[in-house]
Amino acid sequence: MLASMDQKPGNAKKGSTSSGSSSNKPKSKVAAKPSYIDGIDLPPSDEEDDDCASEDEHQERENLSRQQRSEAKALDISVTDKELKKREKKDMLVAQAAAIAKQEALRDDRDAFTVVIGSRASVLDGENEADANVKDITIDNFSVSARGKELFKNASVKISHGKRYGLVGPNGMGKSTLLKLLAWRKIPVPKNIDVLLVEQEVIGDDKTALEAVVSANEELVKLRQEVAALQDATSAAGAEDGNDDGNEDDAGEKLAELYERLQLIGSDAAEAQASKILAGLGFTKDMQGRPTKSFSGGWRMRISLARALFVQPTLLLLDEPTNHLDLRAVLWLEEYLCRWKKTLVVVSHDRDFLNTVCNEIIHLHDLKLHVYRGNFDDFESGYEQRRKEMNKKYEIFEKQMKAAKRSGNRVQQEKVKDRAKAAASKEASKHKGKGKVDEDEPLPEAPQKWRDYTVEFHFPEPTELTPPLLQLIEVSFSYPSRADFRLSNVDVGIDMGTRVAIVGPNGAGKSTLLNLLAGDLVPSEGEVRRSQKLRIGRYSQHFVDLLTMDETPVQYLLRLHPDQEGLSKQEAVRAKLGKFGLPSHNHLTPIAKLSGGQKARVVFTSISMSRPHILLLDEPTNHLDMQSIDALADALDEFSGGVVLVSHDSRLISRVCDDEERSQIWVVENGTVMTFPGNFEEYKEELLKEIRAEVDD
C-alpha cells in the first residue's frame, strides 16, 4: 500500500472489498481491519472465531425493542447454528467445484498450444519407440505457439539424466510453458521417465499435512491397503472356517510378498522422511498433524512441494519454488536439492538459489534455448562472451553489406549473405559434432544483432526530514481472533539512510511488524512516533488487492497522482511505466489482464511517483524476473531514504544491507523482535550450519 493511497481510504479498500462504495467512512474502517489480518501469511489456527455480524445488522438490533430482542434471541442462535452448517457444506462444495474448474481450465490450456517437432506435430505420449533404459530427453528443432504468439522457433535442447538445470530468461517468454509441455508430454518424453511439475497447491481436505505427503507415493498407499485388506480377510476367514491351513498358507505367502515390496520402497521410514521434509519447509510437529484445509494457499503450496520431494520423480520440474518460502526454508531447499540424484529443471529468479543448486543453465533467448555449463555466475560470463562474439560477427556482416550496397552490385550483396550463412552453418555443424545434415534442420541465417532485455527502476530523492522519522516504542500487538499470536515489547526505529532486513519464519509476524510501521495496524500497547511530513512507499505481498482491476495502468496512476508535469499528463505517466519495464502496449490494457510481474511494475511506478522518505517492501521479488530484481537492487542502492525489507532472496538482502554501519537485521521470532549482533552474511551462515546438520542427519 502506498502512503498516497492511505490519504484516500476509498481507493485503498476498493480492491479488497466486494462493494465498490467508499462514501461511508465508518464502513471503510470496519472493512479495513479483517483485510489486513487476511493479508498476512500466518498459519491459521485450528479454531477461527467467526465474527461475521455486519454494522448494519448491529444497527438493526439496537433499534429492536427489548421484547423483540428476547423473542428473537433463541431463534437467532438456532438459525446461526444451521447457517454455519450450511455454510460449511456450501464452502466444501465450492472448493470441490473450484478444483474441478481448475482441472478443466488446465485441459483447455493444453489445447491452446501448437507444438511442431521438426516437420511433424508432437505425439502427446512422447516417442512411441522410446527405449526403456533411456533417461535423457533430447528434442531437436521444436516450435511452440500459443494463440498465434510464437514462444519457441526451431529450438533444440538436451536434458541429461542426473543434472540440475536452471531455466532462465525474461518473464512472459515461455519458461513456465516449457515446463508444462514437458509435464503434459506434448514435447516428447520417453515413456519410462516419470515427470512431476509442482505448480498448484494441494486441495484442502481432512487429511493431515503428513498424510498428504505420504499419500503422494501411490504405490506405497496401494500396498498398505492390500496388506490391511488381506489381514482383515484372513481374520474373518479364520473366525468363520476354523483352521483352513491351505488358505492360511496362501495368505501368508501373499503377505510376505507384500511386506517385502513395502520394505524395498522404504515403508518403515516413510513417515519419518515425510516429516523431515515438512520440517525443513517450516512445518512444526503440531502443524504436520493439522488438516490441509486449515492452511492458507501459501502453506498448501509448501505441502505440494514436500509431496514432490518425497516421491522423487525421475524428472522434477519446479516453477518458482521459493516464492512461498521464508529465508530459512529457501536455504533448506537449496541444501536438499544439492543432494538430488535425479534430473531437476527449475525456473527461479533467485540468483543465490541457482548458483547453489544448478550445475547447468538453460537460457531462453530469441525463441531459442541455449545450454551453458556451470551455475548462474558461470552462465553470466558465458552469456557475455557469446553476446560480444555475436555482435562482432553482426558488425562485420553489416560493414560488408553496406559496402556491397554502396557499390550497387546485387550479386555482391548476395555473396556477402551466402558467406555469412555458410559460416553460420559450419559453426552449427561443429557444435553438433556430426557431419550429416538433418532434413528438418532450419536453414542457417545471416548474423543478427544480439537483442538484450533491459529494465531500469528509480526512486526519486526524498526531501530531508529531521530524525527520528519513524519509531515503535515498547509496542505490543495481538489479533483479537488469534490467541496464539502476539508481538511484545517491540522497540525499533528508522531514519534516512537506514537499511533493515526483517527475517524470521513465516507466521512469526514479519508482515504484522511492517503493518505496524506503516500505520495499517494500531498497537495494543506502546507508542508509535512518526514525522509529520513522512511519506511511506509500501509494497505488499498482496498488492494485487489494492489495484483497481477495471482501470488501465495509466488511468490508475493518474487517479492516484494527478499532478504530472509536461504537456501531456498521460505521456508523462507512460514514460514512468516504461522505465519500470512495463511494455507500451500494456499501458492501456485493463489491470485485470496483466500478469503478476506486470502488476508489480505498476505498483513500483506508483511508489516512485509518491516520492517516499521510507520504503517498506514485503517480498518485492516474488513477481519479478532476474533483470528487474537487479534493477530494484540498483535503485535501492541509490535511494537516500530509509529501506525496510522482508525477502527470501538472500542476494537482494546482501545488496541492500551491504553497508554494516547503517544496516540492521531484525529477527522476528517467538513473539519478539531482536536485532541480530552481526551482518546478514553471519546470520545466514548460522542458519546454514543448523540446516546442514538437519539435512545430513
N, C-alpha and C positions, 0 to 999 in steps of 0.2 A: 504494500500500500504506500502511496506517495503522500508526503506531507501536504502537498497542494490538494490532494483528494480529501484529506482529513477536514479541510475547511469547507468541503461541500458534502455533507453526510449523505445526501440523497444519491450522489453519484457512486460513492464507495459501496453503498449497500445494494445497488441495483443488481449486480451480478450474483450476489449470494442469497437473494430472496426471490420468491416466485412472483410476488406482485411488483409491478413497476412503479407504484406510487411512493413518493417520498415527501409528500407535502405535510404529513402529520409527524412532527418531530418526536414526540414521545414514542410513537410506534417504531420509528427508526432505531431508537436507543434499545428498545426491547429486542428487536430483531438482531441487533449487532452482537449481543452477548453470546448466544449459542453459536453464531457463525465463527467467532474467534476460537471457541473451545473445539468446535468441529474441525477447524483448520489445522489443529495441532496433531502431529502423528504420534499419539500416545497409544500404547496397547490398551484397548478398552478393558474395564474391569468386568468381572463376571456378572455383576448386577448393576444396571444403569438406571438411575432414577428417571421416571417419566413425568416431567413437569410440562405437560402439553397444553394446559389451560391458557388461552389467549387473554389479552387485556379486555377485549370486547365481552367475552364470556364472564370475566370477573366483574365488569361494569353491570352487566345484566343481573348477576346475582345480588349485587349491592342494592339494586332497585327493587328486588322482590321483597314482599312483606315477610315478617318473621314466620307467619303461619305457612305461607307458600314454601319458604325455605325448609322448614321442618318436615313438611309433607314430601317435598321433592328429594330430601337428603338420602333416604333409604333407596329410592328408585334410582337416583343418580349414581350411587355406589354400585348397585347391581348392573346398571346399564354399562358403566365403565368397565366392570369385570368382563362382561360379554364382549364389549367393544375391543378390549385388549386381546381376547382370544381370537376374535375375528381378524383383528389387525395382524396378529402373529401368523395366522393361516394365510391371510392375503399376502403378507410380506414373503412367505415361503413360496407361494405360487408365482409371485412377481419375480423372485430370484431365479426360479426354475425357468420361467418364460424368458428372462434375460439371458440365461445360459444357452437356451435353445436358439434364441435370436442371434447370439454371438457366433454360434456354430454355423447358422445359416448364412450370416454375413461373411464368414470365413470361406464358405463354399462359393458364394458369389464372387468373392475376391479372386479365387483361383481362376475363374473364367475370364477375369479382366486382363490376364497376362497372355501374351502370344510369345511362345518360345520357339526359335528355329535353331536346330543344331546342324551346322554346315548347310546343306541344301534340303534338309528334311525337318519336319516338325518333331518335337520331342515325344518320347513314349512316357506315359505317366508313371509306369512301374520301374522305369530305368531300363538299362540294357538287358534284353532278354537272354543274351548269351553270356551274361556275367559269370565269371569264374567264382566258384565257392570260396576260393582262397584269396581273392583279390581284396585288398583293404585300402588301396589308393583310389582316388577319384580323379579321372582325367577327362576334361571337356575341352574340345577344340572348336574354335570358330562358332560360338553360340551368340545369338542376338535375342534381345528381350525388349518388348514394347508393352506399355500399359495404356489402354485407351488412346492409342495414337502417339504417345510420347515414347521416344527411344531412350532406353536405360542402358543397354549394352549393345555394342555393334561389333561383330566378328571378334568377340573376346575369347580368350583361352586361359585356362587355369588348371593346375595340378595340385590336389590336396593329398599330401603324403601321410600315410599312417604313422601315428605316434608324434606328430609335430603339433605345436601350439601356434596357431595363426592369429594375428590381429588384422581385422579388416577395417581399413581406414579410408577416409575421403570426405568431402563436404556433405552436409546434411541434404537430404532430399534427392540424392543422386542414384540410389538403388542398393545401398548396403543391406538394409533390412529385407528388401525384396529378394536379394540373392540368398539370404538365409532361409527365407520362406520357400523359395523354389527348390532348394536342396531338401528341405524337410518334406515338402509335398512330392518330391521326386519328379517334378516337371523338368528339372535338369537331371539327366541320367545318373543314378547312383547304383552301384552293384547291389543286387538283392540281399546278399548276405550281410550288408552293413546296416545295422540299426541306427537310425538317426533320431535325435531328440532336440527340439528347439524350445527353449524357455522364453515364452513371450507373454503368457497370460497367468494371472493369479489363480490359485485353486478355488473351486466353488466352495463357499462356506456351507458346512453341514454339521452334523453331530459328532463326526469323527474328531478325535483329538489331533493336535498338530503332529504328535509322534506317530499315531496310527496312519495319518495321511501320508507321511513319508514312507513308512514301511510298506503300505499298500501299493506304492508305486512299482514295487517288484511283483509283477503279476504271477510269475512262476512260483515264487515263494508263497504267496497267498493261496494259490491253487493247490499246491502240495499240502499246505497246512490244513486246508479244508478237506482234502481227500483223506488225510490221516484221521481227522476228527470224525468224518462220516464213517470210515472203516471201523474205528474204535466203537462208535455208537452201535453200528450194525452187529459187530461181534458180541457186544454186551447183551444186546436184545436177543440175538440168536441163541446165546448161551443160556439165557434165562428161560427161553421157551423150549429148546430141544434137549436140555441137559448136556450131556457130553457127546458132541459130534466132532470127533478127532480130525476127520478129513477136512471139514470146513475150517476148523481152527488152524490147521497147518497151512492151508491156502492163504488165509487171512494174515497169519503170522509172517509168511514169506512176503506177501504184498506190503505189509507194514515195514518189514526190514528193508525192502527195496526203497520205499518212500523215505524212510529215515536216512538211508544212505545218500539219496539225492538231496535231501534237506541239508545234510552235513556238508555236501560238496558245494552248495551255494551259500554256505555260512549262515544258516538259520539261527544257530545259537547266539551269534554275535550281532544279529540284525538290529535289534532294538538299541543295543549299546552304540553301534555305528551311527544309526539314525539320530540318536540323542546327541552324540558328539558333533555331528554336522549342524544340528539345530542350535546347539550351544554356541558354536563358532559364529553363527549368523545372528546371535543376540537373544536367543530364547532361553529364559531361565527354566529351571525344573518345573516350576508352577505353570509357566506359560505353555510348556510342552504337553501338559495334561489338560489344557483347555480346548473346548471345541473350536474348529476352524471358523465357524460362523461368528465367533465373538471377536475376531480380529479385523482390523482395518485392511483396506486394499493393499497398502504397502507391506504389511506383515504377511498377508496371504501370498504376495509375490515372493517373499523370502521362503515360504513353505514350498512353492513351486521350484525354486532354485535348489532347495535342500533335496527334494524328490529326485531331481536330475542328477545331482552329485551322488546320491545314494544308489541309483540304478546303474550308473557308469556305462552309458551307451558307447558304441564304437565311435560314433561321431557326435560330439556335443556342440550345439550351436547356442551361443549366448548373445542376446541383444541388449546392450547397456545394462549389464548385471549389477553395476554398482549404484544405480540410480536410487534404489530404495534402502541402501545400507548406510550405516554410520561409519565413521573413520575406522573404528576397531574391526568391524565386520568386513570392511574392504581389505584391510591388512591381513585378516584371517583368510579371506578368499584367495588373495594373492599367494599366500604360503601353501594353501591346499592345492591350488591349480598348478603350482610349480612342480608338484609331485604327480600330476596327471599323466598316466602312461598311455592313454589312448589319444584319439585325434580331437583337437579343440579348434573351433573358429569363433572368435569373439569380436563383436563390434563394441568399441568403447571410446569415450572422449577423454579418458583419464591416462595421461602420459606415463605417470609412475606405474600404474597398473599394467600397461602394455609393455613397459620396459622390464618389469619384474617377471611377468607371466609368459610373454611370447618369445619364440625363437625364430619366427618368420613373420613378415608383414606383407599382406596383400593390399595394394593401393589401387583404388578405383579412380581413374583419371581419364577424361575424354572418352567415355564409354568403353574403356578397356581396363583389364586387370593386369597389374604389374607386380611380380613377386620379388621381394627383397629379403636377403638372408640377415638374420640378427634381430635385435629388438628395435624399439621405435627410434632410439637415438641413432642406431646404425642405418635405419631406413632414411632418416632425415639427411644424413651425409650422402648416402647413395642417391637419394632423390635430387639433391642439389647438384651433384656431379652430372647426373643424367640430364637435368634441365639445361645446364650450361652446354653440354655436348649437343643437345637437340637444337638449342638456339644458335649455336655456332654453325651447324650444318644449314640451318634456315637462312642465316645471314649470307653465307657463301652462295647458296642457291638464289637468293633474292638479288644479290650483286650480279651474278651471271645472267639472270633473267632480264634485269634492267639493261645490261649491256647488249643483249640479243634484241630487245625491243627497240633500243636506240638505233640499231643497225637496220631495223625494219625487215629483217630476214626471218620469216616464219619457220623455215627449215631449221635455222639455228636455234630458235626458241624450243622447237620440238626435241632437238638433240639434247639441250640442257635438261629438259624434263625427263627424257629417256635415261640419261646418265644418272640422274638423281634417283629414279625408280629402280634402276639396275643396282645401284649401291644399296638402296633400302632392302631389295630382295636378297642380295648377298649377305647383308647383316642378319636378316631374318633366318636364312638357312643356316648360318653359322651358329646362331643361338639354338636352333632346333637340333643341330648336331647330326642331321641326316641330309643326304643329297637329294632324295626323291621328293617330288612335289605332290602335295595333296590336291586333288581336283577341287575340293571345297575351299581351299586356301584363298583368301581375298587377294586381289591384285595389289602389289605394293604401291604406296602413294609417295608423292614428292614431299620433301620436308615441310613441316608446318611449324609456326611459332608456338612455343610452349605456353599454354594459357594457364596462368596461376589464379587461384581464388584468393582474394584478399578482403579483409574487413577491418574497420577501424572504430574503436569506441573512444568516447571523450566525455569527461565530466568537467564542466566549467569551473574556474577558480572561484571558491566561495569568498564572500566578504569576511574580513577578520571580526571575530567576536571575542569579548573578554572571557577568559576561563573563570569558573568551570562552565562548560557547555551543557553537560548532562550528568546528573548524579542520582544513584539509588542509595539511600542511607538507611541501613538496618531494615530493609524491606522484606516482608514475608507475604506469601500469596498461596492460596489454595482454591480449587474449584469446588463450588457447593455440591456437585454431584460426584466428586471423586475423593472419598475419604482416604484413599491410599496414596494420594499425591499432595505434596506440599514443598514449596521453596521457603527456606528460612534464613533470616539474618544476611540478606544479600547487600553487600557494601561495595559498590563499584562506581567508576566514573570515566567519562570520555571527554577529551578535548580535541582541538585542532591538531591534526597530525598523528593522533593516537591510532595504533593498529592493534586490533583484538581478534583472536580466533577463539570461538567458543567450541569446545569439544566435550564429548561425553556420549554415553549410549543413547540410542533412540528411546524416547519416552522419559528421559531423565529431567527434561524441562528446558532444553535449549531454545525452542521456539517460544515457550512461555516467557523466558527471560527477554527475548527480542520484543515480544509484545508489550512487556512492562516498560522497556526502554522507549518504545515508540509511542506509549501512551494509550495503546489499544486496550490494555487491562489496567485496572486500578488495584493497587496493593491492599491486602487485608490489614497490614501494619506497616509502619515506617513512612519515609518521606521521599518524594521524587522532586528534584530541583532541575529546572530547565531554563536556559537563557531565553528571554522574552522573544528575541528575534530569530531563534533557532529554526532552521528548516531541515527536515529529515527526509531523505530519499529511501524508500522502503521497497525491497524486492522480496516477495514471499514465495515459498514453495507452491502456494495455492493462488498465485497471482491471476490465474485464468478466471477465477470467480469475480475479480474486480473489473474485468474488461466488459464493455458493453458489446455483446456479440453481434447485434444488428447494425452497428456502426462500422464504417471503414476506419483504418488506422488514422487517416488524415482528419476525418470528422471527430474521432475520439480525442485526438491531441489538440485540435483547435478548440474543442469544447472545454478541455481542462486548462489549456494555455492560450487564451485568445489574443494576448498581446505579443504579436510577432512583428519583427522589423522587416523592411523591404517593401517592394511594390506589390508583391503577391504573397499574402499570408500562407496560402496553400503551397506555393512553391518553396517557401521557407521551411515549412514542416516536412515536405517531401525530401528536401536536401538533408535534413537531420535524420530522417528514416533511412535514407540511402547510406549515410555514414555508419549507421549501426547495422548495415548489411541486409536490410530488407529490400528485395528486388523491386524495381519501379512498378512492375505490373501488379504487385500485391498492395500498393499504396491505396488503391481504390477498391480493393476486394473486401467484402464483409469479414470482420474479425473471426466470425464463426468458422469460416472456411480456411483459416490459416493453420499451419502446423504448430506444434508446441514451440519449436525453435523460433518460428516467425513471430508468434505472440510474445515470446521473451524479448525479442528485439523492440517490439512496440513499447513494452514496459520500460526497458532500459532507456529508450528515447525519451519517454515521459519523465523518468527520474532526472535525466540530464537537463531537460527543459525547466524543471522545478528549481534548479540551481541550489542543491542542498549543501549544508555545512557538514552533515554526518550521513554516511551511507550504512544502512542496516541490511545486510544481504543474507538471506536464508536459502541455502543450496542453489546458488545462482548458475551453476554449471549444468544442471540436470537436462536442460533442453538445448544446450549449445554444442556446436562442433568444436574441434580442436583449435581451428584458427580463431574462432570467436572467443574461446577461453583465453588464448594468448593475448588477444586484443583487449579483453577485460582486465587481465593482469597488468598490461602496459598502462591502461587508463588509470588503474588504482595506484600504480607506482607514481604517476604524475600528479594525482589528486592531493591537494594540500589539506583537505578536511579530514575528519575522523572516519575510520572504517571499522565496522564490526561484522565479522564473517562467521557464518555457520556453513561448513562444507565438508564433504567426504573426499574431496580432491586434494591430496596432500601436496601436490606440486603448487596449486594455487595458494594454499595456506603458506607454504615455504616462501613464495614470492611476495605475498602481502606482508608477512611477518619477518622479512629478512634483516631489518634493522633492529637489533636487540634493544637498543636504548629506548625506542618508542613503541616496542611491541610487547604484548602480553598474551598469555594463554590462559583462558578461563576454563576450568574443568567443572562441568555441571554433573554432579553425581550424589546419590543418597540425600537429596533434598537440600544440598548446599552448593554454593559457587565459590571455588577456591582458585587462587592464582598459582599456576604451576611455577616452581622455582627453577626456571631454566628456559631455553628456547624450544621451538617446535621440534627441531630435529632430535633433541634429547628426549622430549615427550614421546615422539614416535618410536625411538629406539627402545624405550621402556616397554611400550606396548608390544613391539616385535619380539622382545625376549619372552614375554608371557605367552604370546601366541605360538612361537616356535616350540616351546615346551609342551603346549597343549596338542599341537598337530603331530609332534613326534611321539607323543605318549601312546 
